[in-house]
Amino acid sequence: MVRLEDAMERVQDTLSPKRYEHSVNVMKKCEEYAAIYGADVELCKLMGILHDVGKELSKEEKVKYCRDNKIPIDEIELENPGLLHGKIAADMAKKEYNLPKEAQDAIIYHTTGRANMTIYDKILFVADSTSIDRKYENTDYFRHIAKEDLDEACIEILKFTIKDRVDEGKLLHINSVYALNYLLKEKNNK
């Protein structure tokens, strides 16, 4: 696995200053949540710094990268290629940075979530939505919840994201619905 300092240097050379700053902020939140919830702090920091390495490719480049690397593209991703950046970043994290599978999966699903989210999935998903540069309507609320109950933070972020996409008439990825349903079912069974 790559050293964090090396990954940060390479990512900084790859991303725009604004995207790099966001990645550093997500890395810091990943570190915070990993410490609270007992996950591997160094691995979480690497996930945070690497999660958006594919973000600034054009729509065409994202589709081409996936096709060239035999990464499956579903119909929603084809309509909204911006969603592909997680899959691309995970592929890069594997090939260029030697991150383990649980980190790759967290990167893949950091935008949509998924059913059966692991602790790594949840940490990166929440960190991406609660980093200091995020200014959503409910971000402070999400940050507060995240320190107390990571599952509840995932639920609230998913509900906000789903409602926002529906209200704006935008396509919704089914993984977000699966993630929310799974987390609500788990909560109701406690």
Backbone hydrogen bonds, N-H to C=O, Kabsch-Sander energy under -0.5 kcal/mol:
donor,donor_aa,acceptor,acceptor_aa,energy
2,V,97,Y,-2.0
7,A,3,R,-2.3
8,M,4,L,-2.8
9,E,5,E,-2.0
10,R,6,D,-2.3
11,V,7,A,-2.8
12,Q,8,M,-2.4
13,D,9,E,-1.5
14,T,10,R,-0.8
14,T,11,V,-0.7
15,L,11,V,-2.7
20,Y,16,S,-2.8
21,E,17,P,-2.5
22,H,18,K,-2.1
23,S,19,R,-2.3
24,V,20,Y,-2.5
25,N,21,E,-2.5
26,V,22,H,-2.6
27,M,23,S,-2.4
28,K,24,V,-2.2
29,K,25,N,-1.9
30,C,26,V,-2.8
31,E,27,M,-2.3
32,E,28,K,-2.2
33,Y,29,K,-2.9
34,A,30,C,-2.6
35,A,31,E,-2.0
36,I,32,E,-1.8
37,Y,33,Y,-2.7
38,G,34,A,-1.0
39,A,34,A,-1.7
41,V,39,A,-0.7
44,C,40,D,-2.3
45,K,41,V,-2.4
46,L,42,E,-2.1
47,M,43,L,-2.4
48,G,44,C,-2.3
49,I,45,K,-2.3
50,L,46,L,-1.9
51,H,47,M,-1.4
53,V,50,L,-1.8
55,K,52,D,-1.9
57,L,54,G,-1.0
62,K,58,S,-2.5
63,V,59,K,-2.2
64,K,60,E,-2.6
65,Y,61,E,-2.9
66,C,62,K,-2.3
67,R,63,V,-2.5
68,D,64,K,-3.2
69,N,65,Y,-1.8
70,K,67,R,-1.2
71,I,66,C,-3.1
78,L,74,D,-2.1
79,E,75,E,-1.5
80,N,76,I,-2.0
83,L,80,N,-2.2
84,L,81,P,-1.7
85,H,82,G,-1.3
86,G,83,L,-1.0
88,I,84,L,-2.5
89,A,85,H,-2.7
90,A,86,G,-2.3
91,D,87,K,-2.1
92,M,88,I,-2.5
93,A,89,A,-2.7
94,K,90,A,-1.9
95,K,91,D,-2.7
96,E,92,M,-3.0
97,Y,92,M,-1.0
98,N,94,K,-0.8
99,L,93,A,-2.6
103,A,100,P,-0.8
104,Q,100,P,-2.1
105,D,101,K,-2.9
106,A,102,E,-1.6
107,I,103,A,-2.0
108,I,104,Q,-2.4
109,Y,105,D,-2.2
110,H,107,I,-1.0
113,G,109,Y,-2.4
117,M,114,R,-0.7
122,K,118,T,-2.5
123,I,119,I,-2.4
124,L,120,Y,-2.2
125,F,121,D,-2.5
126,V,122,K,-2.7
127,A,123,I,-2.7
128,D,124,L,-2.4
129,S,125,F,-1.0
130,T,126,V,-1.4
131,S,127,A,-1.0
134,R,131,S,-2.4
139,T,136,Y,-1.3
142,F,138,N,-2.5
143,R,139,T,-2.7
144,H,140,D,-2.2
145,I,141,Y,-2.5
146,A,142,F,-2.5
147,K,143,R,-1.0
147,K,144,H,-0.7
148,E,145,I,-1.7
149,D,145,I,-3.2
153,A,149,D,-2.1
154,C,150,L,-2.2
155,I,151,D,-2.5
156,E,152,E,-2.6
157,I,153,A,-2.5
158,L,154,C,-2.7
159,K,155,I,-2.7
160,F,156,E,-2.2
161,T,157,I,-2.8
162,I,158,L,-3.0
163,K,159,K,-2.4
164,D,160,F,-2.5
165,R,161,T,-2.5
166,V,162,I,-2.5
167,D,163,K,-3.0
168,E,164,D,-1.8
169,G,166,V,-1.4
170,K,165,R,-2.8
176,S,173,H,-1.4
177,V,173,H,-0.8
178,Y,174,I,-2.6
179,A,175,N,-2.6
180,L,176,S,-2.5
181,N,177,V,-2.8
182,Y,178,Y,-2.5
183,L,179,A,-2.6
184,L,180,L,-2.7
185,K,181,N,-2.4
186,E,182,Y,-2.5
187,K,183,L,-2.4
188,N,184,L,-2.6
189,N,185,K,-1.4
190,K,187,K,-1.1
